[in-house]
Amino acid sequence: MKTLTGRDLAAAIRDQTQTEAAAGPQPRLAVVVATADEASLWYVRSIAKAAAGVGVACDIVDLGPAADPGRIHETLAGLSADDAVHGVMLQTPLPAGASAQELATAIDPRKDVDGASPLSLGRLAAGLPAFPPATAAAVMALLDHHEVPLEGRRAVVVGRSTVVGKPLAHLLLDRHATVTVCHSRTRDLAAVTSAADVLVAAVGRAGLIGAAHVAPGAVVIDVGTNPTDDGGLTGDVDFAAVSEVAGALTPVPGGVGPVTTALLLRHTARAANLP
């Protein structure tokens, strides 16, 4: 089995971003946080660390886990109107009663570097220029980096969020894959996923995908980042079991995650240079 690591690809994207960032005004990313979720906070810290390494300024705007939707919306709108800020991102999860989809309407599409706003998602679905969600884009970048063919192949995406599942389905369709999206109401999940040439797990449930869910020789992309009791991260795929069946599999950590962060910063650098 081939392990589809993302670290080399992420490093190459960071090098390119550093060059782009140095060619114009310093790009500035603002990440709005309203959660105490440790996995999310770990991801935000990794963004800030990576940003410093490529010349992108990164402001963490921590509103606290009790922030109300009105305050979050006001903050996003203010950052969108700030000429010194080139990229705006809303980190999830959010406090009870706050809708990420509704709040993302406050983000200027030109600064929507994580493709969260309904306008960005609509343009993506229509095949028009837009920043795609960084995680969905990272899956595609990894598949391309490892030369996984997509045209005419059956791709199954487990998860239908607007962060990964739905936008990734559109990106795969644009590459002429035959796409099926599974979710919590899918009957006999293993029967569907085991027919996939390319299987993407993106539900946030540790170990959901086992050997019975995977066709022999399939390419499996694990988007899950679930915290473990010892402070580490584990994916949605049972790595040990699936590695006995799959032809290729991404690790967690070290697969999709580093590429996601690198692409988010590249989007920010490109937003800074929009006319």
HELIX and SHEET records of a PDB file:
HELIX    1   1 ARG A    7  ALA A   22  1                                  16    
HELIX    2   2 GLU A   38  VAL A   54  1                                  17    
HELIX    3   3 PRO A   69  ALA A   81  1                                  13    
HELIX    4   4 ALA A  100  LEU A  103  1                                   4    
HELIX    5   5 ALA A  104  ALA A  106  5                                   3    
HELIX    6   6 PRO A  109  LYS A  111  5                                   3    
HELIX    7   7 PRO A  118  ALA A  125  1                                   8    
HELIX    8   8 ALA A  134  HIS A  145  1                                  12    
HELIX    9   9 GLY A  165  ASP A  174  1                                  10    
HELIX   10  10 LEU A  189  THR A  193  1                                   5    
HELIX   11  11 ALA A  211  HIS A  213  5                                   3    
HELIX   12  12 PHE A  239  VAL A  242  1                                   4    
HELIX   13  13 VAL A  256  ALA A  272  1                                  17    
SHEET    1   A 6 LYS A   2  THR A   3  0                                        
SHEET    2   A 6 ALA A 248  LEU A 249  1                                        
SHEET    3   A 6 VAL A 219  ASP A 222  1                                        
SHEET    4   A 6 VAL A 198  ALA A 201  1                                        
SHEET    5   A 6 ARG A 154  VAL A 158  1                                        
SHEET    6   A 6 THR A 178  CYS A 182  1                                        
SHEET    1   B 3 ALA A  57  ASP A  62  0                                        
SHEET    2   B 3 ARG A  28  VAL A  33  1                                        
SHEET    3   B 3 GLY A  87  LEU A  90  1                                        
SHEET    1   C 2 ASN A 226  PRO A 227  0                                        
SHEET    2   C 2 LEU A 233  THR A 234 -1                                        
END                                                                             
